[in-house]
Amino acid sequence: MSDKVKLLKKQNIHELERTAEEIRLEIITATQKNGGHLASSLGAVELITAINRLIRPGVDRLVFDVGHQAYAHKLFTGRSLNELRREGGVSGFTTMSEGDDFGAGHAGTAISAALGFARAKKLKGETGWSICVVGDSSLTNGESYEALNDCGASGLPVMIILNDNEMSISQNVGAMAKYLSRVCRREPYLRFKRGVKQVLGVSEKLYSAAHKLKTSVKHIISGGSGVFESMGFNYVGPIDGHDMRALVETLRFCMTLDRPVLLHVATKKGMGYAPAEKDPTYYHGVSAPDDMMPSGHAACAKAVGDILVSLAAADASVCAITAAMPKNTGLEEFSRLFGDRLFDVGIAEEHALTMACAMAAGGLKPFAAIYSTFLQRSYDQMIVDMALQKLPVKLLIDKAGFSGADGATHNGLFDIAYMNQMPGVTLLSPRDIEQLRLCVLFAYSFDAPIAIRYARTLPEKIGENLGGVLSWQKMREGRDGVILAVGSMVETALEAAELLSQNGREVSVYDCRCVKPLDAKVLLSIKDMPILTMEEGMEPGGFGQSVSSFLAQNSDNRIRIKVLNAGDGFYSHSSRARQLECAHLTAKDAFDAFIQM
């Protein structure tokens, strides 16, 4: 138990409130220096203070969904935010390696994890609560519903604390969001609840004794048992997530029960920091002052959004799909101009893909813009619904490659490998913004499944874009060997070629903008030369392995090839430049690898 938690156990309500304000200031200071998820963390400060006041370290388990809300918990458990999201500092998400009970980075996992801990406790004869803090946006995710169904029927002491701020990154969407909003704004119930508390005061015994009465009246006023109670949960709330006394008393009451509980807590995203309260979407995730866009680069999401707007203006069948991230994927202007053709499905990537497939089958031209790391969740849908049925869905795989400070859970390093496994799917990876626009235009008229992977930023232009996007373009001529580069690695490959030239080695550089299918014509023409491949992706199943396999099957001579990629492991949070160094994907690494061939 950390010293801060020991102190919490002794504090009265007013002292807890002061502690919460101190924690809030630490979070603001740390994110201004290092970047991070600011608004969501600020909104949960009082809640996490109250939780740490009551849980028993070593007895109770505490799990966070995603981890956006967990900065206060990191502080209470003795961790510093001074180097938050920097190499050697704490992660911006929860990780078991730092001492968290369970790690996360994607939404929807917390209820499953909490139930898993509860079942482990039961089988081992242990006591204690399994508690998970779940944002309301996570209830748009399919895994959450699967877990709710199982958890409610389990009868185990699992407490789901629903931190309801009516937002994910942007405004929440869907039927569940509307339901929760109605619950939080049901004035007859709220007036009754306030009256009960005024009559009973703060007595814990009276508060607990009145719970059954309050619940009965709630049924009458709300017109039914409610979604959660019908699933087997003891539903409590909604309560004010910034009222420390209410939080402590209600949590204490919930821990007297011995069955699944769902505590509904209403919070304000960005609470206590005026800019974040005013614009919680902008302040959901803030960047560190030194996390600037590289010189000469432009944001890929904006370029994609702009070209989609122009396509939609000319063709009413063009539509866009996002999974709770319209702003981050560049679709805000599309939404403003063509709102009836922008479909934000919430954090539900699997649903997004199958829906996109049916939309394509129905005669539309759906562009699904999803981060590389989140698209992993739709692996089965991409194979069975899209590839198998040859449906012309257009996948826009945003934030491909290293993610920098967001770390291991957000690195978009697996998309080349998983797309390579899907028959009939074309995969493009542009080297610059101009080529990204050309790829989107090509995908618009392409009558088969197609995916475009691109980094957060790319150079505006690297040379002239010549030839069709399905062929590889020679960027530099050389007689001593060849570098085959994918997407973001083209710029690095050209730097490496210049270093080699200064040392008497002239190599050709190809922009392998079409990752799948491979350009067989180019490969057959260079098969007897020394070849170096470069990709910002994993080794197993990657571009380099595909090239090696092709050459092995189509060359009678010994092939000479070296493959540079991210290898077969995970990369922790640091700067993207540092991650590239760790993966040996710099121009100097390419120079050294070629010299050794």
PyMOL commands that set and color helices and strands:
alter all, ss='L'
color gray80, all
select helices_A, chain A and resi 3-10+13-34+38-43+45-54+71-76+96-98+110-124+136-140+142-154+175-184+187-200+204-209+211-222+227-230+244-254+274-278+300-314+332-337+339-341+349-361+372-387+404-406+415-420+433-445+489-502+520-526+543-554+576-582+587-595
alter helices_A, ss='H'
color red, helices_A
select strands_A, chain A and resi 61-64+130-135+158-164+234-240+261-266+297-299+318-322+342-344+365-371+394-398+426-428+450-453+457-459+473-476+482-485+508-511+514-516+531-534+561-564
alter strands_A, ss='S'
color yellow, strands_A
deselect
rebuild
show_as cartoon
